[in-house]
Amino acid sequence: MAFKNTVYLTVGELAERSGVAKSALRFYETKNLLASIRTTGNQRRYDASMLRRIALIQVAQSVGFTLEEITNELASLPMNKNATKQDWQRVATKWQKELDSKMNRIQSLKDNLTGCIGCGCLSMNKCHLLNPEDILHEQGTGAQRLFDE
């Protein structure tokens, strides 16, 4: 179907092309991650550009970005038309920094996991090597040593 020389996809076609369930597409729309237009019969139609947005959502979720983070970034991209190369570059540059930070936290967890699990005290208040006299409790609850940067 085409309106104004633009190809629009039904929710079924979008689901098939993207590999994402129809219910997830409708959910994404309620979160303003996707947009549709309505036909005179009140059926959803999606611009083909939504396929790139869906791909970005899937990739971002697979590396640990939350829907809130994804929503915030997609809000800066044009809706119902293809984003430019510069738009995608801006997203990539911002997310590269965030991915680097996530990777550093993951590496820290990997490097320290055995020590924390091996200690067994969770709060580490008994660990005389890593947390003498429970000094980390002043920084808050949880595994404070893992999140120092």
C-alpha positions as a Markdown table, in Angstrom:
| # | Residue | x | y | z |
|---|---|---|---|---|
| 1 | Met | 0.0 | 0.0 | 0.0 |
| 2 | Ala | 1.3 | 3.5 | -0.7 |
| 3 | Phe | 0.2 | 6.9 | 0.4 |
| 4 | Lys | 1.9 | 10.0 | -1.1 |
| 5 | Asn | 4.6 | 7.9 | -2.9 |
| 6 | Thr | 5.7 | 6.3 | 0.3 |
| 7 | Val | 5.6 | 2.6 | 1.0 |
| 8 | Tyr | 3.7 | 1.6 | 4.1 |
| 9 | Leu | 3.7 | -1.8 | 5.8 |
| 10 | Thr | 0.9 | -3.4 | 7.8 |
| 11 | Val | 1.8 | -4.6 | 11.3 |
| 12 | Gly | 2.0 | -8.1 | 10.0 |
| 13 | Glu | 4.4 | -7.2 | 7.2 |
| 14 | Leu | 6.5 | -5.2 | 9.7 |
| 15 | Ala | 6.5 | -8.1 | 12.1 |
| 16 | Glu | 7.6 | -10.5 | 9.3 |
| 17 | Arg | 10.3 | -8.3 | 7.9 |
| 18 | Ser | 11.7 | -7.3 | 11.4 |
| 19 | Gly | 11.3 | -10.7 | 13.1 |
| 20 | Val | 9.6 | -8.9 | 16.0 |
| 21 | Ala | 6.1 | -10.0 | 17.3 |
| 22 | Lys | 3.1 | -7.8 | 16.4 |
| 23 | Ser | 2.4 | -7.4 | 20.1 |
| 24 | Ala | 6.0 | -6.0 | 20.7 |
| 25 | Leu | 5.6 | -3.6 | 17.8 |
| 26 | Arg | 2.4 | -2.3 | 19.3 |
| 27 | Phe | 4.1 | -2.0 | 22.7 |
| 28 | Tyr | 7.0 | -0.1 | 21.0 |
| 29 | Glu | 4.5 | 2.3 | 19.6 |
| 30 | Thr | 3.0 | 3.0 | 23.0 |
| 31 | Lys | 6.5 | 3.9 | 24.2 |
| 32 | Asn | 7.0 | 6.2 | 21.2 |
| 33 | Leu | 9.7 | 4.1 | 19.8 |
| 34 | Leu | 7.7 | 3.6 | 16.6 |
| 35 | Ala | 5.0 | 5.6 | 14.9 |
| 36 | Ser | 2.2 | 4.6 | 12.5 |
| 37 | Ile | -0.5 | 6.2 | 10.6 |
| 38 | Arg | -4.1 | 5.0 | 10.4 |
| 39 | Thr | -6.0 | 4.1 | 7.3 |
| 40 | Thr | -9.6 | 5.2 | 6.8 |
| 41 | Gly | -10.5 | 1.8 | 8.3 |
| 42 | Asn | -8.4 | 2.6 | 11.4 |
| 43 | Gln | -5.7 | 0.0 | 10.6 |
| 44 | Arg | -2.0 | 0.8 | 11.4 |
| 45 | Arg | 0.4 | 1.4 | 8.6 |
| 46 | Tyr | 4.1 | 1.8 | 9.2 |
| 47 | Asp | 6.7 | 3.7 | 7.1 |
| 48 | Ala | 9.4 | 1.3 | 6.0 |
| 49 | Ser | 11.9 | 3.5 | 7.9 |
| 50 | Met | 10.5 | 1.9 | 11.1 |
| 51 | Leu | 12.6 | -1.2 | 10.1 |
| 52 | Arg | 15.8 | 0.6 | 10.9 |
| 53 | Arg | 14.4 | 1.8 | 14.2 |
| 54 | Ile | 13.4 | -1.7 | 15.1 |
| 55 | Ala | 16.9 | -3.0 | 14.2 |
| 56 | Leu | 18.4 | -0.4 | 16.5 |
| 57 | Ile | 16.1 | -1.3 | 19.3 |
| 58 | Gln | 17.0 | -5.0 | 19.0 |
| 59 | Val | 20.7 | -4.4 | 18.8 |
| 60 | Ala | 20.6 | -1.9 | 21.7 |
| 61 | Gln | 18.7 | -4.2 | 23.9 |
| 62 | Ser | 21.0 | -7.1 | 23.1 |
| 63 | Val | 24.0 | -5.1 | 24.5 |
| 64 | Gly | 22.2 | -4.0 | 27.6 |
| 65 | Phe | 20.6 | -0.7 | 26.9 |
| 66 | Thr | 17.2 | -0.2 | 28.6 |
| 67 | Leu | 14.1 | 0.8 | 26.8 |
| 68 | Glu | 14.3 | 4.1 | 28.5 |
| 69 | Glu | 17.8 | 4.8 | 27.2 |
| 70 | Ile | 16.7 | 3.6 | 23.7 |
| 71 | Thr | 13.6 | 5.8 | 23.8 |
| 72 | Asn | 15.6 | 8.9 | 24.8 |
| 73 | Glu | 18.0 | 8.4 | 21.9 |
| 74 | Leu | 15.4 | 7.6 | 19.3 |
| 75 | Ala | 13.5 | 10.8 | 20.3 |
| 76 | Ser | 16.4 | 12.7 | 18.7 |
| 77 | Leu | 15.9 | 10.9 | 15.4 |
| 78 | Pro | 13.2 | 11.8 | 12.8 |
| 79 | Met | 10.0 | 9.8 | 12.9 |
| 80 | Asn | 8.5 | 8.4 | 9.7 |
| 81 | Lys | 11.4 | 9.1 | 7.5 |
| 82 | Asn | 14.9 | 7.7 | 7.1 |
| 83 | Ala | 17.5 | 9.2 | 9.5 |
| 84 | Thr | 20.5 | 10.7 | 7.8 |
| 85 | Lys | 24.0 | 9.3 | 8.0 |
| 86 | Gln | 24.8 | 12.2 | 10.4 |
| 87 | Asp | 21.9 | 11.2 | 12.6 |
| 88 | Trp | 23.1 | 7.6 | 12.9 |
| 89 | Gln | 26.7 | 8.9 | 13.4 |
| 90 | Arg | 25.5 | 11.0 | 16.4 |
| 91 | Val | 23.8 | 8.0 | 17.9 |
| 92 | Ala | 26.8 | 5.8 | 17.3 |
| 93 | Thr | 29.2 | 8.3 | 18.9 |
| 94 | Lys | 27.1 | 8.7 | 22.0 |
| 95 | Trp | 26.5 | 5.0 | 22.4 |
| 96 | Gln | 30.1 | 4.2 | 21.8 |
| 97 | Lys | 31.0 | 6.1 | 25.0 |
| 98 | Glu | 28.2 | 4.4 | 26.9 |
| 99 | Leu | 29.3 | 0.9 | 25.6 |
| 100 | Asp | 32.9 | 1.6 | 26.6 |
| 101 | Ser | 31.7 | 2.4 | 30.1 |
| 102 | Lys | 29.5 | -0.8 | 30.2 |
| 103 | Met | 32.5 | -2.8 | 29.0 |
| 104 | Asn | 34.7 | -1.4 | 31.7 |
| 105 | Arg | 32.1 | -2.3 | 34.4 |
| 106 | Ile | 31.8 | -5.8 | 32.9 |
| 107 | Gln | 35.6 | -6.2 | 32.8 |
| 108 | Ser | 35.8 | -5.0 | 36.5 |
| 109 | Leu | 33.1 | -7.5 | 37.4 |
| 110 | Lys | 34.9 | -10.3 | 35.5 |
| 111 | Asp | 38.3 | -9.4 | 37.2 |
| 112 | Asn | 36.8 | -9.3 | 40.7 |
| 113 | Leu | 34.0 | -11.8 | 40.6 |
| 114 | Thr | 36.0 | -14.7 | 42.1 |
| 115 | Gly | 37.1 | -12.6 | 45.0 |
| 116 | Cys | 33.7 | -11.3 | 45.8 |
| 117 | Ile | 31.9 | -14.6 | 45.4 |
| 118 | Gly | 34.8 | -16.5 | 47.1 |
| 119 | Cys | 34.5 | -14.2 | 50.1 |
| 120 | Gly | 31.0 | -15.3 | 50.7 |
| 121 | Cys | 30.0 | -12.5 | 53.1 |
| 122 | Leu | 28.3 | -10.4 | 50.4 |
| 123 | Ser | 28.7 | -7.2 | 52.4 |
| 124 | Met | 32.4 | -8.0 | 52.7 |
| 125 | Asn | 32.4 | -6.8 | 56.3 |
| 126 | Lys | 34.6 | -9.7 | 57.4 |
| 127 | Cys | 37.1 | -9.4 | 54.5 |
| 128 | His | 40.3 | -8.1 | 56.1 |
| 129 | Leu | 42.0 | -7.9 | 52.7 |
| 130 | Leu | 39.5 | -6.1 | 50.5 |
| 131 | Asn | 37.3 | -4.4 | 53.1 |
| 132 | Pro | 39.1 | -4.0 | 56.4 |
| 133 | Glu | 36.8 | -3.0 | 59.2 |
| 134 | Asp | 33.9 | -2.8 | 56.7 |
| 135 | Ile | 35.0 | 0.6 | 55.4 |
| 136 | Leu | 33.0 | 0.1 | 52.2 |
| 137 | His | 29.7 | 0.3 | 54.1 |
| 138 | Glu | 30.2 | 4.1 | 54.1 |
| 139 | Gln | 29.8 | 4.1 | 50.3 |
| 140 | Gly | 26.4 | 2.4 | 50.5 |
| 141 | Thr | 25.0 | -1.1 | 50.2 |
| 142 | Gly | 25.8 | -3.7 | 47.6 |
| 143 | Ala | 29.0 | -4.6 | 45.9 |
| 144 | Gln | 30.7 | -1.2 | 46.1 |
| 145 | Arg | 34.1 | -2.5 | 45.2 |
| 146 | Leu | 32.9 | -3.7 | 41.9 |
| 147 | Phe | 31.5 | -0.4 | 40.8 |
| 148 | Asp | 34.5 | 1.9 | 41.7 |
| 149 | Glu | 35.7 | 3.6 | 38.6 |
